[in-house]
Amino acid sequence: MKKVGFVLGLSLLFWSCNNSVSKLTYSNKEVFVKDDTCKTESCTNATIRYLEFKGTAADTLNKITLELVGASYFNDSFVIYTPEKTAKEFISVYHSAQEEFPESGITWMLDKQVSVDTVFKNMVTIRYDEASFTGGAHGNYFTQFNHYRLKPFKLLWLADFLNEPADTFQVIKIAEAVFRESEQLSAYDNLTDEGFFFEDGIFRLNDNFHFTKEGVVFHFNIYEIQPYAKGPYDLLVPYKKLEHLLNMKLLKGAN
């Protein structure tokens, strides 16, 4: 009964936190810029979708949001632009490429989006998605989840959600068992031989995860653990397997 109560309680907590009135509010913003010299239906374009926060830790979250959508590499330099300048600069770089290689005729695309994945009482999980195509065999895309305690403000890592930092090793062990079962691999099968990109064939977790009603999902982007053709990989570790390790005080938002 204790295990059932824990899992049910966490599921209800997840639902209620996503449907309750929070001191943190936000609105959606969007910037769209396309190649104004294009005369066809399919034109090079850049879309930047982001959030404007109000309330607890709003100033810090707004700064983080603008850094996410504004961080770019232009002319071999790392810069942070406003959403508007990011979109316009992408079109400008496209024009420069077309002048250098006019025969390419390739349509470019950039899509950046910041959204809220989960809101707990004192924590927010922000999701960042980016997709782009600037020629080549295929485009690129990735998703990143970042967790922030609102008061006092702090970027949270996997160890922060556990009772003890050392519990990370147990989480990795549990996650590997779930992974191997899902892939129908034995405990002795070499992961490299099975086509996965784990260094030295050793299973590893990343810090790119988020909370769902079913459990903790670890998201591996393209190329991270498997070939591009197989796409990203989501590993769901059910709450019932992590119940003795999770820091419920933090998840409930209590100080």
KEBA-583272 format. One record per residue (C-alpha): z, x, y. Coordinates in steps of 0.2 Angstrom, whole numbers, plus 5000, padded with zeros to 4 digits. Layout:
<atoms>
{up Z; east X; north Y}
...
</atoms>
This chain:
<atoms>
{up 5000; east 5000; north 5000}
{up 5003; east 5014; north 5012}
{up 4986; east 5021; north 5010}
{up 4978; east 5004; north 5013}
{up 4989; east 5001; north 5028}
{up 4984; east 5018; north 5036}
{up 4965; east 5015; north 5034}
{up 4966; east 4997; north 5039}
{up 4977; east 5002; north 5054}
{up 4965; east 5015; north 5060}
{up 4950; east 5004; north 5058}
{up 4959; east 4991; north 5069}
{up 4964; east 5004; north 5081}
{up 4946; east 5010; north 5082}
{up 4939; east 4992; north 5085}
{up 4953; east 4988; north 5098}
{up 4951; east 5004; north 5108}
{up 4932; east 5001; north 5110}
{up 4935; east 4983; north 5116}
{up 4950; east 4984; north 5127}
{up 4951; east 4986; north 5146}
{up 4952; east 5005; north 5150}
{up 4957; east 5014; north 5166}
{up 4941; east 5023; north 5163}
{up 4925; east 5014; north 5168}
{up 4908; east 5020; north 5170}
{up 4890; east 5014; north 5175}
{up 4873; east 5019; north 5169}
{up 4861; east 5029; north 5180}
{up 4843; east 5034; north 5176}
{up 4830; east 5045; north 5184}
{up 4812; east 5044; north 5178}
{up 4798; east 5055; north 5184}
{up 4780; east 5057; north 5178}
{up 4765; east 5067; north 5181}
{up 4758; east 5059; north 5196}
{up 4741; east 5067; north 5193}
{up 4739; east 5059; north 5176}
{up 4726; east 5045; north 5175}
{up 4730; east 5039; north 5157}
{up 4743; east 5029; north 5149}
{up 4751; east 5044; north 5140}
{up 4757; east 5055; north 5154}
{up 4769; east 5069; north 5155}
{up 4786; east 5062; north 5160}
{up 4805; east 5066; north 5161}
{up 4819; east 5054; north 5159}
{up 4837; east 5058; north 5163}
{up 4850; east 5045; north 5159}
{up 4868; east 5048; north 5163}
{up 4884; east 5040; north 5167}
{up 4895; east 5039; north 5183}
{up 4913; east 5037; north 5179}
{up 4927; east 5029; north 5189}
{up 4946; east 5030; north 5186}
{up 4956; east 5042; north 5175}
{up 4948; east 5060; north 5176}
{up 4932; east 5053; north 5183}
{up 4929; east 5068; north 5195}
{up 4930; east 5080; north 5180}
{up 4919; east 5069; north 5169}
{up 4906; east 5067; north 5182}
{up 4905; east 5085; north 5184}
{up 4903; east 5088; north 5165}
{up 4890; east 5074; north 5164}
{up 4879; east 5082; north 5178}
{up 4881; east 5099; north 5170}
{up 4875; east 5092; north 5153}
{up 4859; east 5084; north 5160}
{up 4856; east 5097; north 5173}
{up 4858; east 5113; north 5162}
{up 4840; east 5120; north 5159}
{up 4830; east 5136; north 5157}
{up 4817; east 5138; north 5169}
{up 4807; east 5154; north 5171}
{up 4818; east 5162; north 5159}
{up 4834; east 5158; north 5170}
{up 4848; east 5147; north 5166}
{up 4851; east 5134; north 5180}
{up 4860; east 5118; north 5184}
{up 4851; east 5105; north 5194}
{up 4854; east 5088; north 5199}
{up 4846; east 5075; north 5188}
{up 4832; east 5071; north 5200}
{up 4828; east 5090; north 5202}
{up 4829; east 5093; north 5183}
{up 4816; east 5079; north 5180}
{up 4805; east 5085; north 5195}
{up 4806; east 5104; north 5189}
{up 4801; east 5099; north 5172}
{up 4785; east 5091; north 5179}
{up 4782; east 5106; north 5190}
{up 4783; east 5118; north 5175}
{up 4771; east 5107; north 5166}
{up 4759; east 5109; north 5180}
{up 4760; east 5128; north 5180}
{up 4757; east 5128; north 5162}
{up 4742; east 5117; north 5164}
{up 4735; east 5129; north 5177}
{up 4737; east 5144; north 5166}
{up 4730; east 5134; north 5150}
{up 4719; east 5120; north 5156}
{up 4711; east 5118; north 5140}
{up 4727; east 5113; north 5131}
{up 4727; east 5095; north 5136}
{up 4745; east 5093; north 5129}
{up 4757; east 5079; north 5136}
{up 4775; east 5085; north 5138}
{up 4790; east 5075; north 5137}
{up 4809; east 5077; north 5141}
{up 4823; east 5065; north 5138}
{up 4841; east 5068; north 5141}
{up 4855; east 5056; north 5139}
{up 4874; east 5055; north 5141}
{up 4883; east 5040; north 5134}
{up 4900; east 5036; north 5129}
{up 4903; east 5036; north 5110}
{up 4921; east 5031; north 5109}
{up 4935; east 5027; north 5121}
{up 4953; east 5028; north 5115}
{up 4968; east 5025; north 5127}
{up 4969; east 5043; north 5132}
{up 4953; east 5050; north 5125}
{up 4935; east 5048; north 5127}
{up 4921; east 5055; north 5116}
{up 4905; east 5059; north 5126}
{up 4888; east 5060; north 5117}
{up 4874; east 5070; north 5123}
{up 4856; east 5068; north 5116}
{up 4841; east 5078; north 5121}
{up 4823; east 5077; north 5115}
{up 4808; east 5087; north 5121}
{up 4790; east 5091; north 5117}
{up 4781; east 5105; north 5126}
{up 4768; east 5109; north 5113}
{up 4768; east 5117; north 5096}
{up 4770; east 5109; north 5079}
{up 4783; east 5097; north 5084}
{up 4796; east 5093; north 5097}
{up 4814; east 5097; north 5097}
{up 4830; east 5086; north 5098}
{up 4848; east 5087; north 5096}
{up 4865; east 5078; north 5098}
{up 4881; east 5084; north 5103}
{up 4898; east 5075; north 5103}
{up 4912; east 5082; north 5115}
{up 4930; east 5075; north 5115}
{up 4941; east 5075; north 5131}
{up 4959; east 5070; north 5133}
{up 4960; east 5061; north 5149}
{up 4978; east 5065; north 5155}
{up 4982; east 5079; north 5156}
{up 4963; east 5083; north 5154}
{up 4958; east 5094; north 5140}
{up 4942; east 5098; north 5129}
{up 4947; east 5094; north 5111}
{up 4942; east 5103; north 5096}
{up 4944; east 5098; north 5077}
{up 4961; east 5107; north 5076}
{up 4967; east 5096; north 5090}
{up 4965; east 5081; north 5080}
{up 4976; east 5088; north 5065}
{up 4994; east 5088; north 5062}
{up 4993; east 5107; north 5062}
{up 4979; east 5119; north 5066}
{up 4980; east 5127; north 5049}
{up 4975; east 5110; north 5042}
{up 4957; east 5114; north 5047}
{up 4956; east 5123; north 5030}
{up 4961; east 5108; north 5020}
{up 4948; east 5097; north 5030}
{up 4934; east 5110; north 5026}
{up 4939; east 5109; north 5008}
{up 4939; east 5090; north 5008}
{up 4923; east 5089; north 5017}
{up 4914; east 5101; north 5005}
{up 4920; east 5090; north 4990}
{up 4912; east 5075; north 4999}
{up 4896; east 5085; north 5003}
{up 4894; east 5091; north 4986}
{up 4897; east 5074; north 4978}
{up 4884; east 5066; north 4990}
{up 4871; east 5079; north 4986}
{up 4875; east 5078; north 4967}
{up 4880; east 5097; north 4967}
{up 4894; east 5104; north 4956}
{up 4908; east 5115; north 4963}
{up 4899; east 5130; north 4957}
{up 4881; east 5127; north 4963}
{up 4876; east 5139; north 4976}
{up 4872; east 5130; north 4993}
{up 4859; east 5143; north 4998}
{up 4850; east 5141; north 4981}
{up 4850; east 5122; north 4984}
{up 4840; east 5124; north 5000}
{up 4854; east 5123; north 5013}
{up 4856; east 5135; north 5027}
{up 4875; east 5139; north 5025}
{up 4878; east 5158; north 5028}
{up 4881; east 5167; north 5012}
{up 4880; east 5150; north 5003}
{up 4898; east 5146; north 5010}
{up 4901; east 5128; north 5016}
{up 4906; east 5127; north 5034}
{up 4910; east 5113; north 5046}
{up 4905; east 5113; north 5064}
{up 4914; east 5105; north 5079}
{up 4901; east 5092; north 5082}
{up 4909; east 5076; north 5075}
{up 4914; east 5059; north 5080}
{up 4925; east 5044; north 5074}
{up 4918; east 5029; north 5067}
{up 4925; east 5014; north 5058}
{up 4923; east 5021; north 5041}
{up 4928; east 5039; north 5045}
{up 4925; east 5056; north 5053}
{up 4906; east 5060; north 5054}
{up 4901; east 5078; north 5056}
{up 4884; east 5079; north 5063}
{up 4872; east 5094; north 5059}
{up 4857; east 5095; north 5070}
{up 4840; east 5100; north 5064}
{up 4839; east 5118; north 5057}
{up 4858; east 5119; north 5057}
{up 4860; east 5117; north 5038}
{up 4843; east 5111; north 5032}
{up 4824; east 5112; north 5036}
{up 4817; east 5103; north 5051}
{up 4807; east 5091; north 5040}
{up 4823; east 5084; north 5033}
{up 4830; east 5080; north 5050}
{up 4848; east 5081; north 5055}
{up 4862; east 5078; north 5043}
{up 4877; east 5067; north 5045}
{up 4892; east 5070; north 5033}
{up 4904; east 5055; north 5033}
{up 4922; east 5060; north 5027}
{up 4932; east 5043; north 5024}
{up 4948; east 5041; north 5033}
{up 4957; east 5039; north 5016}
{up 4954; east 5057; north 5012}
{up 4960; east 5063; north 5029}
{up 4975; east 5052; north 5031}
{up 4988; east 5065; north 5028}
{up 4980; east 5077; north 5040}
{up 4975; east 5067; north 5055}
{up 4986; east 5067; north 5071}
{up 4988; east 5048; north 5074}
{up 4998; east 5051; north 5090}
{up 4983; east 5058; north 5098}
{up 4971; east 5045; north 5091}
{up 4982; east 5032; north 5098}
{up 4982; east 5040; north 5115}
{up 5001; east 5043; north 5116}
{up 5008; east 5057; north 5126}
</atoms>
